[in-house]
Amino acid sequence: MSTLVRTVLVTGPGGAGRTTAAAASALAAARRGQRVLLLTTGRPGPLDTVLGRTLPPTAAATRAPERGPAPHAPADAPWTAPVPAAPGLWAARVEGDEHLREHLLSLQERGGPVLDLLGAAPLHPDELAVLPGAGRLAVLRALRAVRGLPAAAPGPAAAAPSAASATAAEHPAAEDGFPDAWDLVVVDLPPAQETLAVLALPEQLSWYLDRLLPPSRQAARALRPVLAQLAGVSMPAPWLYGAADRARAGLAAAREVLSAPTTTLRLVAEPGPAAVDALRRLRPGLALHGHRVDAVVAGKVLPTGSADPWLAALSGEQQTALKALDEEWADPDTGTALYELPHLGREPRGPEDLAVLADALAHRPGAPEHRPGAPAAPAPHPGAPHGAVPGPGAPAWTVEDRRAGEGVLVWRIPLPGAERGDLELVRRGDELIVAAGPFRRIVPLPPALRRCTVSGAGLSGGELRVRFVPEPGLWPRTP
């Protein structure tokens, strides 16, 4: 597998300043000499205001060929041409509408014979309305494109450049003025609940594809005409299998990025009781899908010691929330840390304000070696045993053998923050469906557990333990 670019996915509860935190993280890394690509999935305006630069409008809005792939990126990269925002930092906007139109038109072209047979009139590009959910598909296409970005060779972090010329001397650029490789990609994603649903799509859609068009059936392509005559029914058209193959490849690329040890999530929240509860509700979903969180960024933190009783009370509430966030999320073993972005007394606007926030991320007291955006290696991951795929740095799903004492095997699934009443388990064949509140995942059973029956489950200490009893007829007898 080729080296993937270090990727940070920024999300959090709505209104917490995700875009600002993403931009500050990107700038902090760029000021240390890294070549950073900042992508936003948000609407036009917020990132432009924070950066003090105007990103190109989407092609769907301008009806002009403003869109273009990032230099040294896949030709179908679904973002606008990157704009230099600071030395070592380029920014672009992920498009959803235009790429969805292009994809639908491509499908229409491939399925032309079928449409002609049905007497259907082809749709003109101007007739295609923007469908709900286009943004989710754009995120998947962006993750797939990140898979194709050239990654810089690993090495020690460079000193912060004082000017663009310093960055150019440190990292040679291509003829078009852009870097020939990237050290970091920061992606500004939608609110956390929507983001987790989007990040689960590659695995879910792959599962659906395998059920509807199993890869094993594609071996019979050459026999399709014979099978159609014998069965007396029409067989799936070749273009359908081709579309499924392309979809599988794209989903596999997105899954590779999400499961890579170089990819982490960064949660942004404005400290307060609501934010503590909101992030706590995310923990089961993060654990269920194996996402590693490298940092929690608390935004809009008020100064302490104010003489104003009203501000003092608000600051005190924030400090209580910060303490709770630190206790629940900071973990030196996994590298997760808590960072604070100061409240500027106004909405951040322009490079000067962004520089203040980037400095706050770069100079966290007590942990100068761990900074958001730093290319340090993620925490070691014990692997993905038994078919379950936790994320890098996430606790592994292990099978504990208790046959000698209790006659059972126990599958231990980490689910911190899960509530007993929110859990649902369903076994179907060789798969186990695990649901924790709004989060749901279908996982294949380890080979040993496929020869067992489920005898019970329990939640204790943030861990779900599913008990399996071996079926005597399927297990070898012991003397």
Phi, psi and omega per residue, in radians:
M1 nan 2.318 3.130
S2 -1.241 2.802 -3.124
T3 -1.214 2.346 3.119
L4 -1.752 2.624 3.102
V5 -1.197 2.433 3.016
R6 -1.001 2.196 -3.043
T7 -2.226 2.279 3.104
V8 -2.071 2.119 3.137
L9 -1.780 2.040 -3.022
V10 -1.788 2.207 3.125
T11 -2.644 -3.089 -3.126
G12 2.747 3.081 3.110
P13 -1.010 2.663 -3.134
G14 -1.071 2.489 3.097
G15 1.362 0.224 -3.084
A16 -1.611 -0.061 -3.123
G17 1.539 0.690 -3.113
R18 -1.084 -0.794 -3.101
T19 -1.083 -0.744 3.121
T20 -1.096 -0.774 -3.141
A21 -1.141 -0.673 3.107
A22 -1.106 -0.774 3.128
A23 -1.132 -0.698 3.120
A24 -1.142 -0.699 3.096
S25 -1.099 -0.750 -3.135
A26 -1.135 -0.756 -3.131
L27 -1.165 -0.690 3.121
A28 -1.041 -0.699 3.119
A29 -1.224 -0.725 -3.140
A30 -1.099 -0.622 -3.134
R31 -1.260 -0.208 3.035
R32 -1.664 0.165 3.062
G33 1.692 0.087 3.120
Q34 -1.469 2.709 3.067
R35 -1.721 1.987 -2.911
V36 -2.096 2.341 3.007
L37 -1.939 2.087 3.141
L38 -1.804 2.083 3.131
L39 -1.968 2.396 3.077
T40 -2.129 2.437 3.053
T41 -1.786 0.062 -3.088
G42 -1.394 3.056 3.131
R43 -1.241 2.760 3.107
P44 -1.055 2.425 3.061
G45 2.216 -1.127 -3.021
P46 -1.019 -0.865 -3.112
L47 -1.192 -0.639 3.095
D48 -1.020 -0.724 -3.117
T49 -1.162 -0.759 -3.103
V50 -1.173 -0.742 -3.112
L51 -1.344 -0.429 -3.028
G52 1.321 0.334 3.118
R53 -2.298 2.578 3.131
T54 -1.687 2.100 3.082
L55 -1.391 2.608 3.137
P56 -1.026 2.421 3.070
P57 -1.152 2.741 3.142
T58 -1.210 2.705 -3.131
A59 -1.112 -0.549 -3.133
A60 -1.142 -0.545 -3.104
A61 -1.454 -0.632 -3.032
T62 -1.655 -0.311 -3.056
R63 1.007 0.488 -3.140
A64 -2.297 2.760 -3.072
P65 -1.353 0.925 3.099
E66 -1.263 -0.507 -3.051
R67 -1.262 2.584 3.071
G68 -2.890 2.656 -3.124
P69 -1.193 2.677 3.043
A70 -1.115 2.562 3.096
P71 -0.986 2.464 3.107
H72 1.010 0.628 3.088
A73 -2.169 2.899 3.077
P74 -0.973 2.587 -3.067
A75 -1.070 -0.472 -3.110
D76 -1.762 0.433 3.109
A77 -1.004 2.156 -2.982
P78 -1.529 0.877 3.062
W79 -2.434 2.806 -3.118
T80 -1.227 2.915 3.113
A81 -1.047 2.207 -3.104
P82 -1.054 2.489 3.134
V83 -1.945 2.258 3.061
P84 -1.086 2.159 -3.110
A85 -1.911 -0.409 3.127
A86 -2.940 2.865 3.075
P87 -0.949 2.084 3.130
G88 1.503 0.011 -3.072
L89 -2.208 2.224 3.045
W90 -2.151 2.559 -3.093
A91 -2.246 2.559 3.129
A92 -2.626 2.807 -3.135
R93 -1.929 2.245 3.101
V94 -1.286 2.292 -3.140
E95 -1.745 2.529 3.081
G96 -2.070 -0.810 -3.001
D97 -1.116 -0.889 -3.052
E98 -1.155 -0.711 -3.137
H99 -1.196 -0.577 3.075
L100 -1.147 -0.716 3.099
R101 -1.058 -0.793 -3.138
E102 -1.070 -0.712 -3.129
H103 -1.157 -0.758 3.137
L104 -1.127 -0.703 3.106
L105 -1.138 -0.631 3.099
S106 -1.137 -0.752 3.085
L107 -1.097 -0.682 3.129
Q108 -1.097 -0.685 3.141
E109 -1.161 -0.734 -3.133
R110 -1.192 -0.594 -3.132
G111 -1.619 0.345 -3.112
G112 -0.973 -0.804 3.134
P113 -1.026 -0.672 3.124
V114 -1.166 -0.735 3.126
L115 -1.119 -0.684 3.101
D116 -1.111 -0.706 -3.141
L117 -1.093 -0.617 -3.140
L118 -1.477 -0.099 -3.125
G119 1.306 0.408 -3.120
A120 -1.495 2.459 3.103
A121 -1.527 2.305 3.142
P122 -1.131 2.632 -3.141
L123 -1.518 2.479 3.041
H124 -1.494 2.578 3.139
P125 -0.892 -0.640 -3.121
D126 -1.235 -0.259 -3.125
E127 -1.537 -0.160 -3.100
L128 -1.453 1.991 3.107
A129 -1.446 2.698 3.080
V130 -1.265 2.167 -3.086
L131 -1.659 2.569 3.025
P132 -1.023 2.456 -3.128
G133 1.639 -0.046 3.129
A134 -1.076 -0.570 3.129
G135 -1.109 -0.646 3.117
R136 -1.130 -0.745 3.118
L137 -1.129 -0.600 3.121
A138 -1.139 -0.671 3.108
V139 -1.090 -0.746 3.122
L140 -1.094 -0.734 3.122
R141 -1.146 -0.625 3.102
A142 -1.148 -0.733 3.109
L143 -1.106 -0.686 3.096
R144 -1.098 -0.700 3.141
A145 -1.215 -0.593 3.086
V146 -1.039 -0.584 3.103
R147 -1.009 -0.520 -3.093
G148 -1.627 -0.018 3.130
L149 -1.267 2.434 3.097
P150 -1.252 2.259 -3.114
A151 -1.645 2.446 3.078
A152 -1.215 2.629 3.100
A153 -1.124 2.400 3.142
P154 -1.135 2.563 -3.140
G155 -3.099 3.096 -3.135
P156 -1.156 2.560 3.127
A157 -1.090 2.411 -3.132
A158 -1.440 2.798 3.082
A159 -1.230 2.677 -3.096
A160 -1.124 2.230 3.128
P161 -1.300 2.590 3.122
S162 -1.640 -0.206 -3.134
A163 -2.776 2.944 -3.125
A164 -1.081 -0.573 -3.138
S165 -1.116 -0.569 3.113
A166 -1.141 -0.731 3.112
T167 -1.128 -0.726 -3.134
A168 -1.110 -0.652 3.120
A169 -1.222 -0.630 -3.123
E170 -1.241 -0.716 -3.085
H171 -2.242 1.928 3.132
P172 -1.030 2.503 -3.138
A173 -1.819 2.795 3.060
A174 -1.322 3.092 -3.087
E175 -1.085 -0.479 -3.107
D176 -1.475 0.090 3.094
G177 1.570 -0.064 3.119
F178 -1.688 2.770 3.138
P179 -1.132 2.665 3.119
D180 -1.466 -0.114 3.076
A181 -2.791 2.842 -3.080
W182 -2.030 2.468 3.041
D183 -1.586 -0.536 -3.013
L184 -2.676 2.430 2.973
V185 -2.097 2.172 3.081
V186 -1.936 2.188 -3.082
V187 -2.018 2.085 3.074
D188 -1.485 1.898 -3.012
L189 -1.803 2.979 3.101
P190 -1.162 -3.141 3.096
P191 -0.945 2.758 -2.902
A192 -1.025 -0.801 -3.100
Q193 -1.043 -0.779 3.129
E194 -1.179 -0.676 -3.133
T195 -1.090 -0.791 3.135
L196 -1.095 -0.627 3.075
A197 -1.146 -0.696 3.124
V198 -1.152 -0.765 -3.093
L199 -1.188 -0.341 3.086
A200 -1.461 -0.232 -3.043
L201 -1.105 -0.750 -3.110
P202 -0.967 -0.758 3.118
E203 -1.202 -0.745 -3.116
Q204 -1.141 -0.803 -3.116
L205 -1.167 -0.618 3.072
S206 -1.088 -0.695 3.117
W207 -1.104 -0.775 3.112
Y208 -1.077 -0.756 -3.137
L209 -1.067 -0.753 -3.133
D210 -1.142 -0.519 3.089
R211 -1.328 -0.746 -3.075
L212 -1.373 -0.715 3.140
L213 -2.301 1.340 -3.104
P214 -0.997 2.364 3.131
P215 -1.002 -0.540 -3.120
S216 -1.086 -0.514 -3.122
R217 -1.306 -0.314 -3.101
Q218 -1.254 -0.256 3.114
A219 -1.168 -0.323 -3.092
A220 -1.650 0.345 -3.111
R221 -1.027 -0.736 -3.096
A222 -1.155 -0.416 -3.125
L223 -1.655 0.127 -3.045
R224 -1.008 -0.803 -3.140
P225 -1.066 -0.707 -3.141
V226 -1.150 -0.780 -3.139
L227 -1.093 -0.642 -3.135
A228 -1.121 -0.688 3.128
Q229 -1.228 -0.718 -3.135
L230 -1.159 -0.733 -3.091
A231 -1.416 -0.366 -3.132
G232 1.316 0.252 3.111
V233 -2.301 2.753 3.118
S234 -1.301 2.522 3.116
M235 -1.687 2.741 3.118
P236 -0.971 2.421 -3.109
A237 -1.177 2.667 -3.138
P238 -1.009 -0.632 -3.106
W239 -1.117 -0.483 3.132
L240 -1.187 -0.740 3.074
Y241 -1.133 -0.668 3.109
G242 -1.106 -0.728 3.097
A243 -1.112 -0.678 3.114
A244 -1.136 -0.685 3.109
D245 -1.096 -0.758 3.133
R246 -1.153 -0.684 3.110
A247 -1.130 -0.733 3.114
R248 -1.058 -0.746 -3.132
A249 -1.108 -0.743 3.128
G250 -1.150 -0.744 3.128
L251 -1.162 -0.651 3.109
A252 -1.113 -0.681 3.116
A253 -1.122 -0.747 3.112
A254 -1.130 -0.726 3.127
R255 -1.132 -0.622 3.122
E256 -1.107 -0.717 3.109
V257 -1.134 -0.784 -3.082
L258 -1.165 -0.579 -3.097
S259 -1.608 -0.034 -3.096
A260 -1.232 2.561 3.080
P261 -1.176 -0.169 3.125
T262 -1.614 0.038 -3.111
T263 -1.944 2.281 3.099
T264 -2.406 2.846 3.026
L265 -1.785 2.611 3.058
R266 -2.240 2.137 -3.089
L267 -1.719 2.325 -3.127
V268 -2.072 2.308 -3.135
A269 -2.655 2.584 3.002
E270 -1.507 2.066 -2.975
P271 -1.048 2.301 -3.132
G272 2.994 2.946 -3.128
P273 -0.993 -0.702 -3.123
A274 -1.127 -0.712 -3.133
A275 -1.179 -0.696 3.111
V276 -1.053 -0.778 3.134
D277 -1.170 -0.705 -3.110
A278 -1.119 -0.776 3.129
L279 -1.195 -0.600 3.120
R280 -1.118 -0.630 3.127
R281 -1.220 -0.338 3.131
L282 -1.408 -0.363 -2.991
R283 -1.037 -0.752 3.104
P284 -1.049 -0.697 3.134
G285 -1.169 -0.699 3.101
L286 -1.088 -0.769 -3.131
A287 -1.228 -0.695 -3.096
L288 -1.061 -0.680 -3.119
H289 -1.706 0.054 3.019
G290 1.274 0.519 3.122
H291 -1.468 2.312 3.096
R292 -1.642 2.275 3.097
V293 -1.727 2.101 -3.128
D294 -1.565 -0.373 -3.124
A295 -2.853 2.629 2.927
V296 -1.972 2.132 -3.094
V297 -1.856 2.031 3.085
A298 -1.589 2.046 -3.092
G299 -1.749 2.796 3.075
K300 1.010 0.791 -3.137
V301 -1.409 2.170 -3.123
L302 -1.376 2.643 3.069
P303 -1.206 2.641 3.116
T304 -1.603 2.903 3.058
G305 1.356 0.389 3.137
S306 -1.252 2.497 3.088
A307 -1.380 -0.261 3.114
D308 -1.373 2.099 -3.101
P309 -1.014 -0.650 -3.107
W310 -1.164 -0.831 3.105
L311 -1.162 -0.615 3.126
A312 -1.125 -0.679 3.129
A313 -1.169 -0.743 3.110
L314 -1.108 -0.751 3.118
S315 -1.101 -0.708 3.114
G316 -1.093 -0.704 3.095
E317 -1.102 -0.709 3.111
Q318 -1.129 -0.715 -3.128
Q319 -1.129 -0.641 3.074
T320 -1.114 -0.730 3.117
A321 -1.168 -0.689 3.120
L322 -1.083 -0.670 3.103
K323 -1.124 -0.736 3.116
A324 -1.135 -0.733 3.122
L325 -1.099 -0.701 3.136
D326 -1.134 -0.713 -3.130
E327 -1.189 -0.623 -3.058
E328 -1.501 -0.510 -2.984
W329 -1.995 -0.644 -3.082
A330 -1.142 2.242 -3.090
D331 -2.616 1.869 -3.133
P332 -1.136 -0.405 -3.133
D333 -1.204 -0.657 3.130
T334 -1.704 -0.159 -3.130
G335 1.518 0.079 3.128
T336 -1.325 2.306 -3.099
A337 -2.382 2.825 3.108
L338 -1.828 2.321 3.124
Y339 -2.188 2.695 -3.107
E340 -2.162 2.314 3.017
L341 -1.876 2.151 -3.073
P342 -1.223 2.605 3.001
H343 -1.310 2.215 -3.083
L344 -1.538 -0.018 -3.083
G345 1.434 0.072 -3.134
R346 -2.881 2.958 3.048
E347 -1.276 2.341 -3.124
P348 -1.038 2.320 3.136
R349 -2.472 2.051 2.993
G350 1.558 2.976 -3.051
P351 -1.040 -0.620 -3.097
E352 -1.126 -0.832 3.114
D353 -1.113 -0.700 -3.132
L354 -1.144 -0.607 3.120
A355 -1.119 -0.656 3.105
V356 -1.080 -0.745 -3.138
L357 -1.223 -0.662 3.098
A358 -1.108 -0.664 3.087
D359 -1.101 -0.647 3.128
A360 -1.118 -0.600 3.096
L361 -1.317 -0.572 -3.058
A362 -1.416 -0.305 -3.057
H363 -2.194 0.922 3.092
R364 -1.289 2.146 -3.131
P365 -1.087 2.393 3.018
G366 1.592 -0.286 -3.125
A367 -2.574 1.039 -3.085
P368 -1.160 -0.323 -3.099
E369 -1.425 -0.225 -3.114
H370 -2.053 1.831 -3.085
R371 -2.247 2.430 3.109
P372 -0.940 2.274 -3.118
G373 1.633 -0.193 3.139
A374 -1.125 2.490 -3.090
P375 -1.491 0.323 -3.137
A376 -1.054 2.606 -3.115
A377 -1.114 2.426 3.101
P378 -1.123 2.911 3.122
A379 -1.050 2.553 -3.128
P380 -1.017 2.520 3.132
H381 -1.991 2.206 -3.060
P382 -1.245 0.034 3.111
G383 1.915 -3.087 -3.134
A384 -2.207 1.330 -3.014
P385 -1.320 2.723 2.930
H386 1.099 0.449 3.039
G387 1.538 -0.373 3.086
A388 -1.375 2.536 -3.019
V389 -2.119 1.412 2.986
P390 -1.242 2.827 -3.091
G391 -1.434 3.006 -3.134
P392 -1.021 2.274 3.124
G393 1.403 -0.132 3.130
A394 -1.481 2.624 3.114
P395 -1.044 2.453 -3.112
A396 -1.341 2.669 3.016
W397 -1.543 1.901 -3.034
T398 -1.941 2.690 3.067
V399 -1.865 2.137 -3.131
E400 -1.769 2.203 -3.100
D401 -1.554 1.894 3.090
R402 -2.037 0.458 -3.087
R403 -1.128 -0.611 -3.074
A404 -1.116 -0.749 -3.073
G405 -1.668 -0.659 -3.029
E406 -2.095 -0.155 3.140
G407 1.273 0.441 -3.110
V408 -2.371 2.816 2.912
L409 -1.941 2.428 -3.086
V410 -2.072 2.117 3.060
W411 -1.612 2.043 -3.072
R412 -1.747 2.014 -3.070
I413 -2.029 1.930 3.133
P414 -1.139 2.176 3.081
L415 -2.441 1.157 -3.138
P416 -1.058 2.415 3.111
G417 1.472 -0.078 -3.116
A418 -1.298 2.551 3.075
E419 -1.827 2.487 -3.077
R420 -1.000 -0.711 -3.100
G421 -1.238 -0.255 -3.121
D422 -1.638 -0.085 -3.049
L423 -1.529 2.536 3.077
E424 -2.532 2.293 3.122
L425 -2.203 2.302 3.085
V426 -2.428 2.197 3.046
R427 -1.726 2.296 3.077
R428 -2.325 1.834 -3.108
G429 1.102 -2.158 -3.120
D430 -1.712 0.391 3.140
E431 -2.231 2.696 3.074
L432 -2.146 2.189 3.084
I433 -1.654 2.070 -3.118
V434 -1.980 2.168 3.099
A435 -2.173 2.320 3.080
A436 -2.271 1.661 -3.058
G437 1.138 -2.233 -3.115
P438 -1.396 -0.076 -3.063
F439 -1.713 2.436 -3.025
R440 -2.553 2.477 3.124
R441 -2.626 2.447 3.055
I442 -1.827 2.088 -3.080
V443 -2.137 2.488 3.079
P444 -1.283 2.485 3.092
L445 -1.268 2.535 2.992
P446 -1.029 2.626 -3.094
P447 -0.912 -0.708 -3.112
A448 -1.129 -0.637 -3.084
L449 -1.354 -0.245 3.100
R450 -1.217 -0.313 3.115
R451 -1.740 0.416 -3.106
C452 -2.258 2.908 2.994
T453 -1.990 2.556 3.127
V454 -1.303 2.224 -3.133
S455 -1.917 -0.159 3.140
G456 2.801 3.022 3.131
A457 -2.703 2.692 3.115
G458 -2.633 2.648 3.127
L459 -1.958 2.150 -3.122
S460 -2.630 2.265 3.082
G461 1.050 0.625 3.135
G462 1.281 0.365 -3.126
E463 -2.354 2.263 3.071
L464 -1.587 2.210 -3.118
R465 -2.063 1.968 -3.117
V466 -1.772 2.183 -3.068
R467 -1.700 2.340 -3.132
F468 -2.168 2.373 3.088
V469 -1.858 2.160 3.128
P470 -1.072 2.441 3.060
E471 -1.467 2.104 -3.029
P472 -0.970 -0.658 -3.097
G473 -1.237 -0.276 -3.092
L474 -1.881 -0.091 -3.140
W475 -1.910 2.509 3.116
P476 -1.156 2.496 3.130
R477 -1.322 2.457 3.108
T478 -1.724 2.456 -3.109
P479 -1.192 nan nan
